[in-house]
Amino acid sequence: MKVPSLFLSLSLWLASAASCLAEGVADYLKKPDAWYRSEEAKTVAGHILSYQTDVGAWPKNTDTVKRPFTGNRKDLKPTFDNGATMDELRFLARMHQATRNRLYQQSFQRGLEYIFIAQYPNGGWPQYYPLSTQYHRHITFNDGSMVRVMEFLREVSRDPVYAFLADADRKKAATAFDKGIACILRCQIRIDGKLTVWCAQHDEKTLQPRIARSYELPSLSGSESVGITRLLMSLEKPSAEVIAAVEAAVAWFEKSAQRGIRIETINDPKAPGGKDKVVVKDPKARPLWARFYDLKTQQPLFCDRDGIPKTAYAAIGHERRNGYSWYGNWAQSLLEKEYPLWKKRVSRR
């Protein structure tokens, strides 16, 4: 059967529109340098600038590229959480590189100063700045927040696209990165005299593991610790302390892997939505890691919104069991591919 040409054209148009709608700041960073001199780029840049808060950063979970902000500026909450701020700054740097428009340079500078000001003297970063009275004030590794900030600062210190900055600012970025590494090393949790991994958030003063949301208890993180370990492994000339931290984290991941199980979504007419997630025994399953591990037993930890820790996935209610990532294959690639390559590189040194 031949598809009418009008229907085919409409389908192609809808597919193109859907593709455009899926684009965010990160997608635009894949554009070639020439695109940043286009009118479309200037329009997108205008939208991004409209969401920049008065203190220099951007809000999270917000589409900053499709249309300009027209609401109350007091509603814009600056943060590093959920990928906010870093990609907007990368975009502005590319715009300045392409156009030499000082507007982009000035806005970038405000965002960079925000990062510098938000850093604690001990080298960590909170989730939000200005500081919250709640858990957001803690040093935040959750969802890769602090790691993303540090990766960006390393770019600023050495990548050519940031050559428009004063040497003092680029050196300041390098210093901030180094302080962040020192903070990470100090935060690594030691149990019975042995280094392990990290909590998703640490106290901004004592560096001890801290609670975030009611079901995110002080614990050993099987997820965020992977990103931290990768960052340490990316250092070109790791110190003996960094090497020891990586080796300890890798040993912990090996020991803490959950083998012989997988998570399966099953049909359950009695469950909300008719679905439920359960742990299934499977000797052929790839290893999994729990999101949280108890600080004393180092065994998987689960929790409902009541804050009461449980030792079994099935022991928490349907809402949290199905509405949160309690297990993942987070450390698999790290152990199977990245760590062996890193080990060879370090051994050659």
C-alpha positions in Angstrom: 0.0 0.0 0.0 1.4 3.4 -1.0 1.6 6.0 1.7 0.1 9.4 0.5 2.8 12.0 0.1 1.0 14.5 2.3 0.9 11.9 5.2 4.6 11.1 4.7 5.5 14.8 4.7 3.5 15.3 7.9 5.2 12.4 9.5 8.6 13.7 8.6 7.7 17.1 9.9 6.5 15.7 13.2 9.6 13.6 13.6 11.8 16.7 13.0 9.7 18.7 15.5 10.0 16.0 18.1 13.8 15.9 17.6 13.9 19.7 18.1 11.8 19.5 21.2 14.2 16.9 22.7 17.2 19.3 22.5 18.6 20.9 25.6 21.7 22.9 26.3 23.9 19.7 26.2 22.6 19.0 22.7 23.6 22.4 21.4 27.1 21.9 22.7 27.5 19.3 20.0 27.1 21.9 17.3 30.1 22.9 15.2 31.9 26.2 15.9 30.3 27.9 12.8 26.8 27.4 14.2 27.6 29.7 17.1 27.7 32.6 14.7 24.2 31.9 13.4 21.0 33.8 14.2 19.6 30.6 15.8 22.6 30.5 18.2 22.0 34.1 19.2 18.4 33.4 19.9 19.2 30.4 22.0 21.9 32.4 23.8 19.3 35.1 24.6 17.0 32.5 26.1 19.8 31.1 28.3 20.8 34.5 29.5 17.3 35.3 30.5 17.4 32.4 33.0 20.7 33.4 34.6 20.0 34.4 38.2 21.2 37.6 39.8 24.0 35.7 41.5 25.2 34.1 38.3 23.9 30.5 38.2 20.9 28.8 36.7 17.9 26.8 38.1 17.5 23.0 37.8 15.0 21.0 35.9 14.3 24.0 33.6 14.4 24.2 29.8 16.6 27.2 29.3 16.9 27.1 25.5 13.4 26.9 24.0 12.0 30.2 25.1 13.0 33.2 27.2 12.1 33.5 30.9 9.1 35.8 31.5 8.2 35.0 35.1 9.2 36.5 38.4 13.0 36.4 38.7 12.7 35.6 42.5 11.4 32.2 41.4 14.7 31.3 39.8 16.8 29.3 42.3 20.5 29.0 41.4 22.0 25.6 41.9 24.5 22.9 40.8 22.0 20.1 41.1 20.7 18.0 38.3 23.2 19.3 35.8 22.2 23.0 36.2 24.7 25.8 35.4 27.7 24.0 33.9 26.3 23.5 30.4 24.9 27.0 30.3 28.4 28.3 31.0 29.9 26.0 28.4 27.4 27.4 25.9 28.3 31.0 26.7 32.0 30.3 26.3 31.4 28.9 22.8 29.3 31.9 22.0 32.0 34.3 23.1 34.7 32.3 21.2 32.6 32.6 18.0 31.4 36.2 18.3 33.7 38.0 20.7 30.6 39.6 22.1 31.4 41.0 25.6 27.9 40.2 26.8 28.7 36.5 26.8 32.0 37.0 28.4 30.5 39.1 31.2 27.7 36.6 31.9 30.2 33.7 31.9 32.4 35.6 34.4 29.4 36.0 36.7 28.7 32.3 36.6 32.4 31.4 37.2 32.5 33.8 40.2 29.4 32.0 41.5 31.3 28.7 41.5 34.3 30.3 43.2 32.2 31.9 45.9 30.1 28.8 46.6 33.1 26.6 47.3 33.7 25.9 51.0 37.1 26.7 52.5 37.6 22.9 52.8 37.2 22.4 49.1 33.6 21.1 48.9 30.5 22.5 47.2 26.9 22.7 48.4 24.0 21.8 46.3 22.6 25.3 46.4 24.1 28.7 46.9 23.2 31.0 48.7 23.3 28.3 51.4 20.1 26.6 52.5 19.3 25.8 56.2 18.4 22.2 55.0 20.5 19.4 53.7 21.3 21.3 50.5 24.0 23.1 52.4 26.0 19.8 52.8 28.9 18.9 50.5 26.9 17.3 47.7 28.1 14.3 45.7 24.5 13.2 45.1 23.7 12.8 41.4 27.3 13.8 40.5 26.8 17.4 41.5 30.3 18.2 42.9 32.1 16.0 40.3 30.4 18.0 37.5 31.5 21.3 39.0 35.1 20.0 39.3 35.2 18.7 35.8 34.0 22.1 34.5 36.7 23.9 36.5 39.4 21.6 35.1 38.2 22.5 31.6 38.3 26.2 32.5 41.9 25.9 33.7 43.3 24.4 30.5 40.9 24.2 27.5 41.4 26.7 24.6 37.8 27.8 24.5 38.3 29.6 27.8 41.4 31.5 26.7 39.4 34.7 26.9 39.7 34.6 30.7 42.4 36.3 32.6 45.3 34.0 33.6 44.4 34.7 37.3 40.9 33.2 36.8 42.2 30.1 35.0 44.7 29.6 37.8 42.0 30.1 40.4 39.9 27.4 38.6 42.9 25.0 38.8 43.4 25.8 42.5 39.6 25.3 43.2 39.8 21.9 41.5 42.8 20.9 43.6 41.0 21.9 46.7 38.1 19.8 45.6 40.3 16.7 45.2 41.7 17.3 48.7 38.2 17.5 50.1 37.2 14.2 48.3 40.2 12.5 49.9 39.3 13.7 53.3 35.6 12.7 52.9 36.4 9.1 52.0 34.9 7.0 54.7 37.1 4.8 56.9 35.6 1.8 58.6 37.6 -0.4 61.0 40.7 1.3 59.8 40.0 0.7 56.1 39.1 3.2 53.5 35.9 2.5 51.7 33.9 4.9 49.5 31.8 8.0 50.0 28.3 9.1 51.2 26.1 11.0 48.8 26.5 14.1 51.0 28.9 15.0 53.7 28.8 17.6 56.5 30.2 20.9 55.3 32.1 21.3 58.6 33.0 17.9 60.0 33.0 16.0 56.6 31.0 13.2 58.2 28.2 11.4 56.2 24.9 13.2 56.4 21.2 12.6 55.6 19.5 14.3 52.6 15.9 13.4 52.0 14.2 11.3 54.6 14.9 8.0 52.7 18.5 9.0 51.8 20.2 8.2 55.1 23.9 8.6 56.0 25.4 5.6 54.2 28.0 4.3 51.8 27.0 5.2 48.2 27.1 2.5 45.6 26.2 5.0 42.9 27.8 8.4 43.5 31.1 6.8 44.7 31.6 5.5 41.1 31.7 9.0 39.7 34.1 10.2 42.4 36.4 7.2 41.7 36.4 8.0 38.0 37.3 11.6 38.7 40.3 10.5 40.8 41.3 8.0 38.1 41.3 10.8 35.5 44.1 12.7 37.3 47.1 12.7 35.0 49.7 12.5 37.8 47.9 10.9 40.8 49.6 11.2 44.2 50.2 8.2 46.4 47.2 9.3 48.4 45.0 9.4 45.3 46.2 5.9 44.2 45.4 4.5 47.6 41.9 6.1 47.5 41.2 4.5 44.1 42.5 1.1 45.1 40.4 1.1 48.3 37.2 2.2 46.5 37.7 -0.5 43.8 38.3 -3.1 46.5 35.0 -2.0 48.2 33.1 -2.2 44.9 34.4 -5.7 44.3 33.3 -6.8 47.8 30.0 -5.0 47.8 28.7 -6.3 44.4 25.3 -8.0 44.7 25.6 -11.2 42.6 22.9 -13.7 41.5 20.0 -11.3 41.5 18.2 -8.9 39.2 15.4 -6.5 39.5 12.2 -7.3 37.5 9.0 -5.4 37.0 6.1 -7.8 37.3 2.3 -7.6 36.8 0.5 -7.3 40.1 -3.2 -6.5 40.0 -3.2 -5.6 43.7 -0.4 -3.0 43.3 -1.0 0.6 42.4 -0.8 0.8 38.6 -0.9 -3.0 38.4 2.9 -3.2 38.4 5.6 -3.9 41.0 9.4 -4.3 41.2 10.8 -7.4 42.9 14.2 -9.0 43.4 14.6 -12.2 41.4 17.3 -14.8 41.9 19.3 -15.3 38.7 22.7 -16.9 38.8 23.5 -15.6 35.3 22.7 -12.0 36.2 25.3 -9.3 35.9 26.4 -7.8 39.3 24.4 -5.0 40.8 25.2 -2.4 43.5 22.8 -1.0 46.0 22.3 2.7 46.1 23.0 2.8 49.8 25.0 0.6 52.2 24.8 0.6 56.0 27.8 2.4 57.6 28.2 -0.4 60.2 27.3 -3.6 58.4 28.2 -2.4 54.9 25.1 -4.3 53.7 22.5 -2.9 51.3 20.2 -0.4 53.0 16.6 0.6 52.0 14.2 3.1 53.4 10.7 4.5 53.1 9.9 8.2 53.6 9.5 7.5 57.3 13.3 7.4 57.6 13.3 3.9 59.2 16.1 1.8 57.6 15.3 -1.7 56.2 17.6 -4.5 55.2 15.5 -5.9 52.4 14.2 -4.4 49.2 10.8 -6.0 49.7 10.5 -4.5 53.1 9.8 -1.0 51.9 6.5 0.2 50.5 5.4 0.1 46.9 5.8 3.9 46.4 9.5 4.1 47.3 10.3 0.6 45.9 9.1 1.6 42.5 9.9 5.3 42.7 13.6 5.3 43.3 16.8 3.6 41.9 17.8 1.3 44.7 20.0 -1.0 42.5 22.1 -0.3 39.5 25.1 -1.7 37.5 26.9 1.5 38.4 30.4 0.0 39.0 30.4 -2.6 36.3 32.3 -0.7 33.6 34.6 0.8 36.2 35.7 -2.6 37.4 35.7 -4.5 34.1 37.2 -1.8 31.8 38.3 1.5 33.3 40.2 0.3 36.4 42.4 -2.2 34.5 43.4 0.5 32.0 44.1 2.9 34.9 46.1 0.3 36.7 48.3 -0.2 33.6 48.8 3.5 33.2 49.7 4.0 36.9 52.0 1.0 36.9 54.0 2.4 33.9 54.7 5.5 35.9 
